[in-house]
Amino acid sequence: MIDEIIIATGNRHKVAEIKDILGDVNVKVIAMTDFPNYPRTVEDGKTLEENAAKKAKEAAAFFKKWSIADDTGLEVEYLNGAPGVFSARYAGDGCTYEDNNKKLLSALHGAPKDKRNAQFRCVIAISSPEGEVTFAEGRIFGIISENLAGDKGFGYDPIFFVPEQNKTFAQLDEKVKNTISHRAQALQKAKEIIKKLSEN
């Protein structure tokens, strides 16, 4: 039985997105950002799955509650899947979103459009207080644009162009993004898992 769940991330943008999508689940959603003294998880996994599971399990053990965590990676074809698991710190520890975008655009300088294909992949881990983990995954395909466009969202959103929408993620209305994004897809699957857990 689950009646409360901790969002194991310090990223306030992710907290807002996750709360919005899980809003109609009959479970109290608690943001880890409400607890500034919580020790930060060292994300040293080699895969998105490893990092998501580690964050969820550590939070679940610390709070003795169910926990949900994600790890998200931008995988660019021209760069053989990079930045991947290093997406959040692509430009180095303590880097900003702007730093990461600049480095990626620099790495793709001169790359033809048909080589700029990319996918955002999100892996969500749901952990019980005892450390049992269930995964959900979502992905969306796009193209890395040559210039930044839009002022919504965060991270690589200004350069991730979605052909079906003819816009970057940063140009999309939040409600639209929260319907089609990689994290939205993963969260919809996670929501079904959480609903079943709340009913048992």
N, C-alpha and C positions, 0 to 999 in steps of 0.2 A: 504493500500500500504506500502510495506517495501523495503527500499533501503539500509539500514545500520542495522547492528546488533552487539551488544556488547557481547563478550564472558565473562561471569561473573565468572571468576576463577582467582586466583593468581598463579595457578599451571602451570608453563611454559610448562611442558610435555603435559598437557591436551590441552593447547592453540595450540601447534604445531599439535597435533593429530586432533583437531577439525578443524583447518584451512585447513589441508590436505584433509579431507573428504568433507568439504564444498567448496572446491576450485573452483568447476565448477558451483556454484550457482551465479546468477547475482545479488549479494548483497555484499556490502562492509562489510567485517568482521573486527571488531575492537577489539583488545585484551585489557582487563581491566588492564593487566600488564603494559600498556603504561601510566597508570594513578596511580602512586605509592601512591598518597594521598587519593585514594578512601577508605572510611571506610570499614573495613572488616565485612562481615556478620557473626553474631553469629549463628552457626549451632546447634540449640538446639531442632530441630524437632525430633519426635520419629520414623519417617519413612524417607526413601530416598525421597519420594514424597514431604514431608513437607520441607525438607532441600533444595531440588532443586528449589521448587517454591519460597521459601523465598529469595534465592540468586538471582533468575531471576527477581523477582518483585522489590527488593530493587535497583538493578542495573538499571532496566528500569525506575524507578521513579527518581533516581539520575541523570541519563544522559538524561532522557526524550526521550529515543530511545527504540526500540525493544531490547530484551536481551535473551540470551540463557545460561542456567546453567545446570550442571549435579550434581547428587550425586550418588556415586558408592559404593557398598558394596560387600565384600566377605562373603559368607554365607557357613559355614562348617557344614556338617551333624552331625559329632561327637560332636560338640560344640553347638548343638541345634540352629544353624543359626548364631552364633557369628563368627567373630566380627560384622558383619552386618553394621548397621548405624554408629558404632564406628570404622570402619575399618581404617580410616586415623589417628586416635588417640588411637589405641588399646593399645599401650604401655604407654599412658599418653600424656598430653599436651606437645608440643615441641619435641615429639619423632621423630626419623628418620625412614626411610624405613627399615633400618637394625634392629632397635629396634623392630619394629612390626613383622618382619619375625622371629626374635629370639623368641619372646614371643609366636607366633603361633606354631612354631615348638616344643617349650617346652610344650605347652598345649596339643599337639598331640603325645608327646613322648610315644612310646609303642602302639599306636593305630594301629590296623591291616589295611592293604591297603583297604579292603572293607568298612572301616568306615571313610576313609579319603576323601570321596566324597565332592565336593564343587561346588558352582556356583558363578560366578561374575555376579552381576546384576547392570545395569546402568539405571537410570531414568533421562530423560532430560525434563526440563521445558522451554517453550518458552513463554515469557511474553511481552504483548503489553505495551506501555508507560502508559496506564491506569490501568495496573495490571491484565488484563485478561490472564489466563494461559492455555496452551495446553501441554499435556504430550506425550512423546514417551519413549518406554522401550526396552531394549535388554538384553539378558542373554546368558551365555555360561557355559557349564558344564565341570568339570575337576576333578583332584585329587590333593591333597596337597602332594607334594613329601617329602621325608625325608631329603633331602639336597638341598641347593641352586644350581642352574645350569643356566648359561647364564649371559651375561652382557649387554643385551639390555633392553629397557623398563624401568619401575619404579615400585615402590610399591611392591606388592606381586608377581610380574611377575616371579622372579627366583624360586618360589616354587609352582606356579600354572601350573601343568602338563596337557597338552591337549592330550588325548589318540589318537585322529584322526591324530594329527600331530607328535606324538611320541616325543614331545618337550615341554619344559616349554615356557611360554610366553616370557621369557627373552632370549630364544634361537631362537625365530622366527624372520624371516626377517620382517622389519617394514611394508612393503607393504602387506605381508601375514596377519600379526596381524591386520592391519587396514582394512582388509576385513572380518575377522571372529570374532573379539572381541565383547564383550558385548556393548562397547561404539560405535563401528562401526555400529552394528545393530541398536542401538538407534538413532545414527546420520543419518543413511540412512532414517529412518522414519521421523526424524526431518527435513531432507533436503527436503523431499516431501512436508511437511507442509510449510516450508519457501518458496519453489518455488511457491506454490499456492498463498501465501500471497504477493509475489513480483509481481505476475501477476494481482492481483486485483486492 
